[in-house]
């Protein structure tokens, strides 16, 4: 069986589906590996690093034609070179772009979405969504700190004292908790809100204040630990009550994801 690793075509995407170290693991499992020329350059992995691990570096058409399984970070939009019987694995956004998925299905390609990987013990090593959410929470704080025209930490100087910046994180899942931890490490005063009361202890354990709104959320969490969608009346009242918290914050980071 042959694995093909393609260069990402999505604008601004610099990741690569498999790094050179991963090629060694695939080869050890008895798989042949083909890599498109320049696939890892934007991520800091030149072609020679893939060759050193036993991968064959070739053009995009050659990799697509020879591969049984194609690996991409962003598996959509479909590549014209994909063929019936081929399997493509990557982030697909099947709920956000269902028509694209239907178009790929019509070609006979089997598409596996990393976002839909179940969060169970057996699948933990394949939970790419959580790992990317962790990075997003971390990077979101850095981008906010760079854009804010003041310092995050409290500064005490001979000329006076500058109070710490106030950061408000909406959503306390994987990305939100990482955002809280990062903002705290930078010295900000952090508040966080989540519709799930169960995460209050996690927020407080990271040194942030949990914002409690007098709203009846009902069954706010599904069996997988995700926040469940509420009715429009709930969201309207939530926005009204959250307005004061947002207005008093210097940086607002939104990480909430509703499982619909």
Secondary structure by P-SEA (a helix, b strand, c coil): cbbbbbcccccccccccccaaaaaaaaaabbbbbbcccccccccccaaaaaaabbbbbcaaaaaaaccbbbbcccccccccccccbbbbccccccccaaaaaaaaaacbbbbbcccccccccccccaaaaaaaaaaaaaaaaaaaaaccccccccccccccccbbbbbbccccaaaaaaaaaaaaaccccccccccccaaaaaaaacbbbbbcccccccccccccbbbbbcaaaaaaaaaaaaaaaaaccbbbbcccccc
